[in-house]
């Protein structure tokens, strides 16, 4: 993530997964990631999940309108309802504007 994120909207989704239907969840998550990539204003996504089922996904959008269009997308709304009914025991969503962004990675070792 570089300085190009300044001004983007970050949608931060922190959730605890249930054990229910892991395969169905994985298929839905992949489908939603692919659908999000095709939405106007989409800027990217980062996600991680621990062995305990707790995970955080941050999606980035050009502006608040783009983030809300994603929230209201009919396919996303349908999957969100499945998540509430089956795949999550709890979640929290926060929306923030990116004011600064920094990135660093270790250079690969030679030889």
C-alpha positions in Angstrom: 0.0 0.0 0.0 1.5 3.3 -1.0 0.8 7.0 -0.7 -1.8 6.7 -3.5 -4.3 5.7 -0.8 -4.5 9.2 0.6 -8.1 10.3 0.4 -9.5 6.8 -0.2 -12.3 5.4 1.9 -11.3 2.3 3.9 -14.1 0.0 4.9 -12.8 -2.1 7.9 -14.7 -5.3 8.5 -13.7 -7.3 11.6 -15.6 -10.5 12.1 -15.6 -13.8 13.9 -16.5 -16.8 11.8 -18.6 -19.7 12.8 -17.7 -23.3 11.9 -20.7 -23.5 9.6 -20.3 -24.4 5.9 -16.6 -23.5 5.3 -16.8 -24.4 1.6 -19.8 -22.2 1.0 -18.2 -19.4 2.9 -15.0 -19.6 0.8 -17.0 -19.7 -2.5 -19.0 -16.6 -1.4 -15.9 -14.7 -0.3 -14.1 -15.4 -3.6 -17.3 -14.4 -5.5 -17.6 -11.1 -3.5 -13.9 -10.3 -4.0 -14.3 -10.7 -7.8 -17.5 -8.7 -7.9 -16.0 -5.9 -5.8 -13.0 -5.6 -8.3 -15.5 -4.8 -11.0 -17.2 -2.0 -9.1 -16.7 1.7 -9.9 -14.3 3.3 -7.4 -12.8 0.0 -6.2 -9.1 0.5 -5.1 -8.1 -2.8 -3.5 -8.5 -5.2 -0.6 -6.4 -6.7 2.2 -7.6 -9.6 4.4 -6.4 -11.9 7.2 -8.0 -14.5 9.4 -6.6 -16.3 12.5 -7.0 -19.9 13.4 -9.6 -18.8 16.1 -11.9 -17.5 13.3 -11.3 -13.8 13.9 -10.5 -11.9 10.7 -10.1 -8.4 9.4 -10.8 -7.3 5.8 -10.1 -3.8 4.6 -11.5 -2.7 1.3 -10.5 0.6 -0.3 -12.8 2.8 -2.3 -12.3 6.1 -4.2 -14.9 7.9 -2.2 -17.8 7.4 0.1 -20.3 7.1 -2.7 -18.4 4.2 -4.2 -18.2 2.5 -0.8 -22.0 2.9 -0.3 -22.7 1.6 -3.8 -20.8 -1.5 -2.8 -22.7 -1.8 0.4 -26.0 -1.5 -1.5 -25.1 -3.8 -4.4 -27.9 -6.5 -4.5 -25.5 -9.5 -4.7 -23.4 -8.2 -1.9 -26.5 -7.5 0.2 -27.7 -11.1 -0.4 -24.4 -12.6 0.7 -24.3 -10.3 3.7 -27.6 -11.8 4.9 -26.2 -15.3 4.5 -23.2 -14.2 6.6 -25.4 -12.9 9.3 -27.5 -16.1 9.3 -24.7 -18.7 9.0 -21.1 -17.6 8.7 -20.5 -15.0 11.4 -21.1 -15.0 15.1 -20.3 -11.3 15.3 -18.9 -8.5 13.2 -18.0 -4.8 13.4 -17.7 -2.5 10.4 -16.0 0.9 10.4 -15.5 3.4 7.6 -12.6 5.8 7.6 -10.8 8.2 5.3 -7.2 7.4 4.7 -5.1 10.5 5.7 -1.6 8.9 5.3 -0.3 5.6 4.1 3.1 4.0 4.3 4.6 0.8 3.0 7.8 -1.2 3.5 9.0 -4.6 2.6 12.2 -6.3 3.0 14.2 -6.8 -0.2 14.7 -10.4 -1.2 18.0 -11.9 -0.2 20.5 -12.4 -3.1 21.7 -16.0 -3.5 
